[in-house]
Amino acid sequence: MDEANPASAYGETWYAATMVDAPLRPPLGAEVDAEVCVIGGGLAGLTVARELALGGWSVVLLEAGRIAARASGRSAGFVLPGFAASPDSIIARVGFDRAKDLWTLAQSGLDYVRNIVRQEKMPGVDPQDGWLYVSKTDNGDEFTRLAALVGEFGGEIEGWPTDRVRAVLRSERYFHAIHYPRAISIHPLNYALGLAAAAERVGVRIYENTPALSMDPAGVRKRIVTPHGRLRANFIVLCGNLQIAGLMPQIAETLIPITTYVITTAKLGSGLGEAVGYQGAISDSDLADSHYRIVDGDRLMWSGRATTWPGNPGRYAGALAADIGKTYPQLGKIAVEYAWSGTLGNPLHRMPQIGELIPGVWLASGFGGHGLNTTAMAGNLIARGIADDDPSWKLFSPFELVWAGGKYGRALAQVYYWTRRLGDALAERRARIGEFSLGRSARYSNGGDAADHAVDAAAPPETAFDAMAPIAEGDLPGTDTAPPSVQIETGAMELRAPAAEAEITPGDETPPPMILVANRHDEEEKSGDADV
Ligand SMILES: Cc1cc2nc3c(=O)[nH]c(=O)nc-3n(C[C@H](O)[C@H](O)[C@H](O)COP(=O)(O)OP(=O)(O)OC[C@H]3O[C@@H](n4cnc5c(N)ncnc54)[C@H](O)[C@@H]3O)c2cc1C
């Protein structure tokens, strides 16, 4: 970190350029006692810390770097209902009634974010209403079925026909959409910093640049060692996401690291509002691709192009700008002012890992690309579990800690992304050719000569492989960063048995079957030659 500029820890992001004041908290430099030690200062850790302190508990939060400098301060900022896992896959695992209860909890996480931003009058968070989930194919039946299912879960949604979608999003790539009016989008870094300030106001002691190096979780008073200080606490809450690898590699190994790339354009003027006439969040894929929104009045923030290795964001900026150009050619050449990446941790089942691992040691992890509502939900569930013995967190028990397959798992997940992108591109191409044969596309053309746009619409994408991210030299899998070489005292915590439910239901969005990989891991363990 640049000492003269503490904000440099937040990277070259549009969020860092527009962040509110973030006072640098000193590292822990003494022996400290608390009732609860929260490890990790992302959204999960900040929420659980604040909620417990609100109830009168003495809470210390340790953050290895700066507050929310990892995934939480780099996200696209969509606060959505539901989970990363599809409703169908949740029902397949736990049945309809329990899936509905889970959905209600996820909705409570979304409501929590919306309410706390207002109650705490958080500056610079700028919530915008609504999420439009748009189809690039004419698959009305599938969308209607999804909308009905979410409706049965109690979700508030509207189906938008193609005419209505194209009246606000002037793109011939788009067909119908599901509109979620209660979703919001926010400045996630300012939200996390607002949450940290709110936590401190109710008594949470936050130490930055303080990695928890080892812990002894045995007994009532648990011990945590940091570089310059020690802590004793009755409860430990692990909220370290992928970076927990330095302390608890077993937890990190249940997550597939997915790096996603985000750009923010230069100011585009009034033409942006004419092309994108919707102020909320927009997604046109259920992969980590093409999620975008207008920020700062007339800039476009666009994210996507996920990889299972940490690539250089500069190399993906062009591909993301090309995605914008393909969707909104009327915007012309796009100048990109900010490009960054962030890495999220995806469990195989794509559901959060929430629960008490051993008495007094809790875990909040695995929020994947759907963490803004689910970290809020998890923070509240764990706080209630600790303070009131509330068993609601047990609804997540079916979603256990399953080894994610190490480098094999990452490779399979990447192949899955490529295959899905290819499938999506082919489906989109079929839809557009079908539409052109019906002579419909010219009707929706906007600006310039309608006939020209009709011709554009008919032209299939150059090749279906356009949908894939270019793999830049040096960005290949295998350039993985090694976990920090700190002393590890893992104590009594163990990975739970690989879950039998790692099997995949047909049509599930989960990455390819990992049960084989899990078995392989068992064999490797037996031979004492475990990978990773
Ligand atoms: C590019 C990108 C876009 C995304 N977009 C969205 C979106 O639009 N909507 C959405 O819902 N979700 C989105 N997500 C996902 C969401 O950001 C994450 O799921 C969520 O922020 C995870 O929060 P967390 O607190 O679990 O982890 P993190 O934010 O990663 O925080 C964990 C913290 O723990 C600290 N830590 C780890 N180990 C230790 C230790 N031993 N000692 C002390 N500290 C430690 C780390 O330094 C880190 O700061 C996105 C993610 C990325 C990367």
PDBQT file of the ligand as one rigid body, heavy atoms in Angstrom, charges set to zero:
ROOT
HETATM    1  C1  LIG A 601     -16.027  -8.120  -9.717  1.00  0.00    +0.000 C 
HETATM    2  C2  LIG A 601     -17.116  -8.596  -8.790  1.00  0.00    +0.000 A 
HETATM    3  C3  LIG A 601     -18.434  -8.219  -9.037  1.00  0.00    +0.000 A 
HETATM    4  C4  LIG A 601     -19.440  -8.640  -8.157  1.00  0.00    +0.000 A 
HETATM    5  N1  LIG A 601     -20.707  -8.159  -8.342  1.00  0.00    +0.000 NA
HETATM    6  C5  LIG A 601     -21.664  -8.491  -7.458  1.00  0.00    +0.000 A 
HETATM    7  C6  LIG A 601     -22.959  -7.926  -7.558  1.00  0.00    +0.000 A 
HETATM    8  O1  LIG A 601     -23.232  -7.080  -8.415  1.00  0.00    +0.000 OA
HETATM    9  N2  LIG A 601     -23.905  -8.323  -6.673  1.00  0.00    +0.000 N 
HETATM   10  C7  LIG A 601     -23.644  -9.220  -5.696  1.00  0.00    +0.000 A 
HETATM   11  O2  LIG A 601     -24.558  -9.561  -4.936  1.00  0.00    +0.000 OA
HETATM   12  N3  LIG A 601     -22.403  -9.739  -5.534  1.00  0.00    +0.000 NA
HETATM   13  C8  LIG A 601     -21.410  -9.375  -6.382  1.00  0.00    +0.000 A 
HETATM   14  N4  LIG A 601     -20.153  -9.866  -6.216  1.00  0.00    +0.000 N 
HETATM   15  C9  LIG A 601     -19.895 -10.777  -5.097  1.00  0.00    +0.000 C 
HETATM   16  C10 LIG A 601     -19.730 -10.033  -3.770  1.00  0.00    +0.000 C 
HETATM   17  O3  LIG A 601     -18.902  -8.903  -3.958  1.00  0.00    +0.000 OA
HETATM   18  C11 LIG A 601     -19.097 -10.988  -2.740  1.00  0.00    +0.000 C 
HETATM   19  O4  LIG A 601     -19.843 -12.187  -2.677  1.00  0.00    +0.000 OA
HETATM   20  C12 LIG A 601     -19.099 -10.390  -1.338  1.00  0.00    +0.000 C 
HETATM   21  O5  LIG A 601     -18.604  -9.071  -1.357  1.00  0.00    +0.000 OA
HETATM   22  C13 LIG A 601     -18.254 -11.263  -0.418  1.00  0.00    +0.000 C 
HETATM   23  O6  LIG A 601     -18.115 -10.611   0.823  1.00  0.00    +0.000 OA
HETATM   24  P1  LIG A 601     -17.202 -11.250   1.948  1.00  0.00    +0.000 P 
HETATM   25  O7  LIG A 601     -17.297 -10.365   3.124  1.00  0.00    +0.000 OA
HETATM   26  O8  LIG A 601     -17.559 -12.681   2.117  1.00  0.00    +0.000 OA
HETATM   27  O9  LIG A 601     -15.732 -11.277   1.319  1.00  0.00    +0.000 OA
HETATM   28  P2  LIG A 601     -14.641 -10.154   1.006  1.00  0.00    +0.000 P 
HETATM   29  O10 LIG A 601     -15.242  -8.895   0.543  1.00  0.00    +0.000 OA
HETATM   30  O11 LIG A 601     -13.656 -10.820   0.099  1.00  0.00    +0.000 OA
HETATM   31  O12 LIG A 601     -13.979  -9.883   2.401  1.00  0.00    +0.000 OA
HETATM   32  C14 LIG A 601     -13.187 -10.845   3.067  1.00  0.00    +0.000 C 
HETATM   33  C15 LIG A 601     -12.145 -10.073   3.850  1.00  0.00    +0.000 C 
HETATM   34  O13 LIG A 601     -11.507 -10.951   4.780  1.00  0.00    +0.000 OA
HETATM   35  C16 LIG A 601     -10.167 -10.558   4.889  1.00  0.00    +0.000 C 
HETATM   36  N5  LIG A 601      -9.400 -11.681   5.439  1.00  0.00    +0.000 N 
HETATM   37  C17 LIG A 601      -9.242 -12.918   4.902  1.00  0.00    +0.000 A 
HETATM   38  N6  LIG A 601      -8.463 -13.686   5.693  1.00  0.00    +0.000 NA
HETATM   39  C18 LIG A 601      -8.139 -12.923   6.756  1.00  0.00    +0.000 A 
HETATM   40  C19 LIG A 601      -7.344 -13.152   7.916  1.00  0.00    +0.000 A 
HETATM   41  N7  LIG A 601      -6.714 -14.324   8.132  1.00  0.00    +0.000 N 
HETATM   42  N8  LIG A 601      -7.212 -12.158   8.825  1.00  0.00    +0.000 NA
HETATM   43  C20 LIG A 601      -7.837 -10.965   8.639  1.00  0.00    +0.000 A 
HETATM   44  N9  LIG A 601      -8.587 -10.693   7.536  1.00  0.00    +0.000 NA
HETATM   45  C21 LIG A 601      -8.741 -11.656   6.614  1.00  0.00    +0.000 A 
HETATM   46  C22 LIG A 601      -9.770 -10.181   3.462  1.00  0.00    +0.000 C 
HETATM   47  O14 LIG A 601      -8.643  -9.326   3.455  1.00  0.00    +0.000 OA
HETATM   48  C23 LIG A 601     -11.032  -9.504   2.959  1.00  0.00    +0.000 C 
HETATM   49  O15 LIG A 601     -11.004  -8.101   3.109  1.00  0.00    +0.000 OA
HETATM   50  C24 LIG A 601     -19.128  -9.471  -7.064  1.00  0.00    +0.000 A 
HETATM   51  C25 LIG A 601     -17.809  -9.851  -6.828  1.00  0.00    +0.000 A 
HETATM   52  C26 LIG A 601     -16.805  -9.417  -7.680  1.00  0.00    +0.000 A 
HETATM   53  C27 LIG A 601     -15.387  -9.807  -7.382  1.00  0.00    +0.000 C 
ENDROOT
TORSDOF 0
